[in-house]
Amino acid sequence: MRIINHGGRAGLERAGHWLDVEIASDGWFTSDPMAVYARWDELLELAREVDFTDAEPVDEAQLLAPVPRPRQIFAVGLNYRAHAAESGLDLPKAPFIFTKFPASVTGPYSTVELPTKTVDFELELVAVIGAQAYRVEAADAWRHVAGLTVGQDLSERELQLSGPAPQQFGLGKSYAGFSPIGPAVVSVDEFDYPDDIEISGFLSGEEVQRTRTSDLVFPVSELVSYLSQILPLLPGDLIFTGTPSGVGWGRRPQRYIGPDDELVSRAEVIGEMRHRFTATAKAARRPR
């Protein structure tokens, strides 16, 4: 099952066509894209039974973030060995968790403002919580995941790495538009091996990142279990699972996103996002 946000309405998508969830369910579901995650099993049943004969073509211009208002966004640092190496850091003994703010979420084809000249790309697989998870074991964790989507953990490096310690990870990664996700949330049953998905990123046509999620240090099940020991994970929460090597900050010379760049983010089965960028009027300064 593929869930999209088409013009602010929850939709079922299949082969480039979509059905409005509220209409297809005769009002059993509302049109609110956030409401589907708390009723994921019911939605799966609807998707199996619904007739796509009268489905309409998806209009990419109408596609918004499939999870537009998550209550919690968690992100994981140093979760690929090669990325830890390019950062000059040891692998963490437990997941290194930080948070991003929900106001930073945007859709799969939006234009993002660059607040400075040091904005970096970080391609990620994103897990979306379905059933509430609290103190679950890793063996049961996938049962609490609604589906997977593509994400970018865009990062303003100057603010992120500013001191004194601790560094400003949350703020540096939460400017408006810095958490793009999409184009769809794909249910776990659509993947042959949900722990082994190829993801790839391209900046103005140049491949900058590529990996398989089987290389994660802490896979999705361990991340869900770890976080759920501390607090409840709620339907619609997002977990950005970490970025592979190849980020602009780790390159020599460093390569940051410019206003003329296009960033393409892909994951097999899920699809791709495409983002353009624009400089703000005063893009050379960060808040002090």
N, C-alpha and C positions, 0 to 999 in steps of 0.2 A: 504494500500500500504506500502511496505517495501522497503526502498532505502539502498543499500550497496555500498561500495567502494571496488571493486574486482580488486586488482592489479593496482590501480590507475585509474580505469574506473568506471563510474557511472553504477549501475546495479539495475534492478528490481528483487526482491527476493520473491519466493513463495514456501513454503513447502520444503525448502532446495535446491531449484534449482534457477538459475538466468538467466536473459537475459541482454545483453549489451544494454544500453539505446540508444546509438548512432545507433547501428545496427537495433534495434527494431523499431526505429522512422524513419528509412531510411534517417538518417542524419539531421532530424529536430532538434534534440538535439546533442550537442557535447558529447565527452566522459568525459569531466571535471566534477568531482563530485560536485564542488561548483556551477556550472551553473544551476543545477536543481532547486535550492531554489528560485531563482527569477522568475521561470516559474512553480510554484508548481501546479496551477490549470490545466495547460496544461498537466503536467506530470500525474496528477490524471486521466485525460481523457484518456491518452495513456495507463495507467495501466488497466483501465476498458476494453479496446478494444484489447489489445495485446494477442496473442496466445502463451501459454507456452509449446506447444507440443514439441518443439525442445530445450527447456531450458536445460542447463548443470548443473551438481551438483556443489554446492558451495564448494570451497576449502578454509577451514578455514585459512590455511597458507597464503592465498592471501587477507584476509580481513584487510583493513586499516580503519582509522578513516572515518566515513561516512560524516563528515564535516571537511575536512583536513585543510582548511585555513580560518577560521572565521575572520572577520574583528574586531569583538568585542566579548569579553567573560566577562560576568557579573556573579557574584556569590553572594549568600545571606547567611549571618551569622545568627545564633540563630533563625532559622525559624521553629524549633520544640521545644515545651515546655520542653520536657525532656532533650534535648541537652543543652538548656539554663541553666537548673537546674544543670546539671553535670559540666557546665562551671562556676557555681557560679555567674551568671549574670541575671539581669532582662530582661524580654522580651522587645524588642525594640517597640517603639510606631509607627514607620514607618520601612519599610524594611531596614536592615543594609546591604549595598551594598559595595562590593569591586570588584576588577578586577583581572583576570588572563591573562597572556600574551599568544598570539596565538602560539608562538613557543613551548609551553608546551604540545600541543595536540599530542596524539598518539592514536594508534588503540586498538581494543578490546583484542588482544592476544599477545601483545608485551612484551619484557623484559625491565624493568625500572631500571636504575642505582640509587642506594641509596647514596646521597652525604654525609650523616651523619648517625649516629645511632639513630636519633630521627625523623624518617619519619613516619607519621601517615596516617591512612586510613579514608576517609570520603565518604561513599556511597551517591549518589545523583541521583534524576531524573533530566534530562536536557531537557529544552524546546529549540527547534530550530525555529528561526523566518523564516517565508515565506514572505508574503507581508510586505512591509515597514510599520512600526508602528510609528506614531508621534502624540502625544497628543490624544490618543485613550482612550475611557472609558472602564472600566473593563467589562462591558456588551458586548462589541464588541471585546475584546482582543483575544479570541480564534480564530477569523477569521484571525488573523495575525500570527498564529502559524502553521508552516508547519507540525511539528510532534514532537515526544518525543523519547529520547534515554536514555541509562544508562550512568552514569559518575562516576568517582572518583575524588574528590578534594584532591589529595594527598598533604600533608602538612609537611614541614620541620619545626618542632615546635620551635627549638631554634632561627632560623632566624625570623620566623613569629612573635614570641612574644618578640623579642628584642626591646629595647627602644633606645633613649627616644621616647615618644609618638609623632606621631601615630606609632603603631606597623607596622612591615613590612609584612602585609598580602599578598600584591601582589607578592613580591619577594619570600617569603617563600612557596608560592603555585604555583610557575611558573618555577621550575627546568624542564629541558628537561624530557618529559614523564609524568609530573605531572597532566595532564588533559586528561586521557584516556576516550574515548567515544566509544559507539557501542553496539552490533554488527551491528545494523541497526537503521535508523530513521524511525519510524512507524507513518503513518499519523493519525491524531486525530480521524478520523471516524472509525478506527479499534478498538477503546476502547469503551466498554459499558458505562463506567463512567471515563472520562479522569482526573477527580479530585480525583479519589479514586483508586490508583494503588499500589499493594504491591511491596515493594522493600526489598531485603535482601542481607547481605554481610557475607562472610565466610573467615576466615584467617586460612590457613592450616587445613581446615576441621571443625574448631570451628565457630559456628554462633556468630558473633559479633554485627550485626545490623539487625533489622527488624522493619518495620513500614508500614503504609499505608499513601499515600500522602494526604488523607483527613485530616490528623493531621497537615498539614502545617499551620503555623500561617498566612502567606500571600500566598494564592494559586497562581497558574500560572497567572490567569487573572489579579489579583491585581499587581503582579510583572511587567507584561508587561505594564499595564496602568501607574504604578508609574514611571518606567524608561522612558517611552515614553513622559512623561510630561517634561523631562529634555533634551533629545536628541533623534534623530531618531534611531530606531532599524532597522537594515538592513537585507536583506535576507541572511541566513546562520549564523547570530549571535547566540550565545549560552547563555542561562541562566541556571547556576547551581543553583537549587532551594533551596539548604540547605541540611544538613545531620541530621539524627536522632541521638538519644543517642547511646552510646556504643563505641565511639571513644577511641583509645588507650591512649590518653593524660588524659582522665577523669577516667581511671581505676586505681584501687589500688591493686597490683602494676601496674604501667603504662606498656602498651604493645605496642611496636613499631614494625614496619615491619623489618624483618631480611632477609638476602640474601637467606635463605633456605625456605622462606615462599611462598605460593601461595595464591593470593587474588582473590576470586570469587565474582562477583557483579551481582545480578539478578534483573530483573523487569518482572512482568507478562506481557504477550503479546510481549514484546520487546526481551527478551532472556537474555543471560549472557555473561559477559566478564571474562577472566581468565588471570591473570598477574603473572609472575615470576619476581624475583628481583636479582640484582647483586650489590656487593659493588664496589665502585670506588677505585682506587689505594690508595687514601688518603681520606677515608670516615669519618674521625673523626673530621674534621675541617670544619667550615663554612666560607664564605668570611667575611673579616673584613675591 
